[in-house]
């Protein structure tokens, strides 16, 4: 199987900024132009740009000129390719190939009995709401609601204090006008 990003004439890769596309581009040392759409893609695109490995464009506001400029910059500025080559070198520096690692773990499970007993994740013993951290979010939510309630009470108290003084002043002025007449 031949990966498109691995073709020697590829000068850049336009992506939404997902991890698998970035991983492929890093492996082949190809600079990127990212159009993040959701989830972690915005962070990934920002990181590409801040590290000099690519450019970030906003999908909702870019123009054809913006895209042309980005393509021109990615393909003509050697710093993008240099930065990607450095990261690619680090990424490829492994004790063994990922396929070999996967095969070793498969063989390990086949060689050893009862691996499901000592290799299962800790979350296997947790309740469903603990796995999703709903207990933590509940506590945070309660504190937020409590904080908003206290803030509301403070605002009401401040408004009463401010308006109460102005109402007293108005009452005094009305009483003075009544006495004059």
C-alpha positions in Angstrom: 0.0 0.0 0.0 1.4 3.4 -1.0 0.4 6.4 1.1 -0.2 9.7 -0.8 1.7 11.8 1.7 4.8 9.6 1.1 5.1 10.5 -2.6 8.3 12.4 -3.2 6.7 15.2 -5.1 4.2 16.1 -2.3 5.0 19.6 -1.1 2.2 20.0 1.4 -0.8 18.4 2.9 -4.2 20.1 3.4 -6.0 18.6 6.4 -8.7 19.2 9.0 -6.0 18.7 11.7 -7.0 15.3 12.9 -4.3 13.2 14.7 -4.1 10.4 12.1 -3.5 12.8 9.2 -0.9 14.7 11.2 0.8 11.5 12.2 1.0 10.5 8.5 2.3 13.9 7.5 4.9 13.9 10.3 6.1 10.4 9.3 6.6 11.5 5.7 7.9 15.0 6.7 5.3 16.9 4.8 4.3 20.4 5.9 0.6 21.0 6.4 -2.2 23.5 6.0 -4.9 22.8 8.6 -8.6 23.8 8.5 -9.8 22.7 12.0 -13.4 21.8 12.3 -14.0 20.5 15.9 -12.7 18.7 18.9 -8.9 18.7 19.3 -8.3 19.9 15.7 -8.1 23.5 16.6 -5.4 22.8 19.2 -3.5 20.6 16.7 -3.7 23.3 14.0 -2.5 26.0 16.4 0.4 23.8 17.5 1.4 23.1 13.8 1.5 26.8 13.2 3.3 27.7 16.4 6.0 25.1 15.8 6.6 26.1 12.2 5.4 22.8 10.8 2.3 24.2 9.0 -0.3 26.9 8.7 -3.7 27.2 10.2 -6.7 28.7 8.2 -10.2 29.2 9.4 -12.7 27.2 7.4 -15.4 29.9 7.8 -13.4 32.9 6.8 -10.6 32.0 4.4 -10.6 33.2 0.8 -9.0 31.7 -2.3 -6.2 34.2 -2.0 -5.6 33.0 1.6 -5.3 29.5 0.4 -3.0 30.4 -2.5 -0.8 32.3 -0.1 -0.7 29.4 2.3 0.2 26.9 -0.5 2.8 29.2 -1.8 4.3 29.8 1.6 4.3 26.0 2.5 5.9 25.0 -0.8 8.5 27.8 -1.0 9.7 28.4 2.6 12.3 25.7 3.4 11.8 26.2 7.2 8.5 24.3 7.1 10.1 21.3 5.4 13.1 21.5 7.8 11.0 21.6 10.9 8.9 18.6 9.6 12.1 16.7 8.8 13.3 17.1 12.3 10.1 16.0 13.9 9.9 13.1 11.4 13.4 12.0 12.4 12.4 12.0 16.1 9.1 10.2 15.4 10.8 7.4 13.5 13.5 6.9 16.1 12.0 3.8 17.8 13.5 0.6 19.1 11.3 -1.4 16.8 8.6 -0.9 14.2 5.0 -0.4 15.4 3.9 -3.6 13.7 6.5 -5.6 15.5 5.4 -4.1 18.8 1.8 -5.0 18.1 2.8 -8.5 17.1 4.8 -8.9 20.3 1.8 -8.0 22.4 -0.5 -10.4 20.6 2.0 -13.2 21.0 2.5 -12.2 24.7 -1.3 -12.6 25.3 -1.2 -16.0 23.5 1.8 -17.2 25.4 0.5 -16.3 28.9 -2.6 -17.6 30.5 -5.2 -15.4 32.3 -3.8 -12.1 31.0 -7.3 -10.6 31.3 -6.9 -10.8 35.1 -3.8 -8.7 35.4 -3.9 -6.6 32.2 -7.4 -5.3 32.4 -7.7 -1.5 32.9 -8.6 -0.1 36.3 -11.8 1.3 34.8 -13.1 -2.2 34.5 -13.9 -2.1 38.2 -15.5 1.3 38.2 -19.1 2.3 38.1 -20.4 3.7 34.8 -20.7 7.2 36.2 -17.1 7.1 37.6 -15.7 6.1 34.2 -17.3 9.2 32.7 -16.3 11.3 35.7 -19.9 12.3 36.3 -19.3 12.3 40.1 -16.6 14.9 39.6 -18.7 17.0 37.2 -21.6 16.8 39.7 -19.5 18.4 42.4 -18.2 21.0 40.0 -21.7 21.8 38.9 -23.0 22.1 42.5 -20.1 24.6 43.3 -20.9 26.6 40.2 -24.6 26.8 41.0 -23.8 27.7 44.5 -21.3 30.4 43.4 -23.9 31.8 40.9 -26.5 31.9 43.7 -24.2 33.8 46.0 -23.3 36.2 43.2 -27.0 36.8 42.6 -27.6 37.5 46.3 -24.7 40.0 46.4 -26.0 41.8 43.3 -29.5 42.0 44.8 -28.0 43.3 48.0 -25.9 45.9 46.2 -28.9 47.1 44.1 -31.1 47.4 47.2 -28.4 49.4 49.0 -27.9 51.7 46.0 -31.6 52.1 45.1 -32.5 52.3 48.8 -30.3 55.4 49.3 -31.7 57.1 46.2 -35.3 56.4 47.2 -34.6 58.0 50.6 -33.2 61.0 48.9 -36.3 61.2 46.7 -38.6 60.9 49.7 -36.8 63.7 51.5 -37.1 65.9 48.4 -40.8 65.2 48.1 -41.3 66.0 51.8 -39.4 69.3 51.4 -41.6 70.2 48.4 -44.7 69.4 50.3 -43.6 71.6 53.2 -42.8 74.5 50.9 -46.3 74.5 49.4 
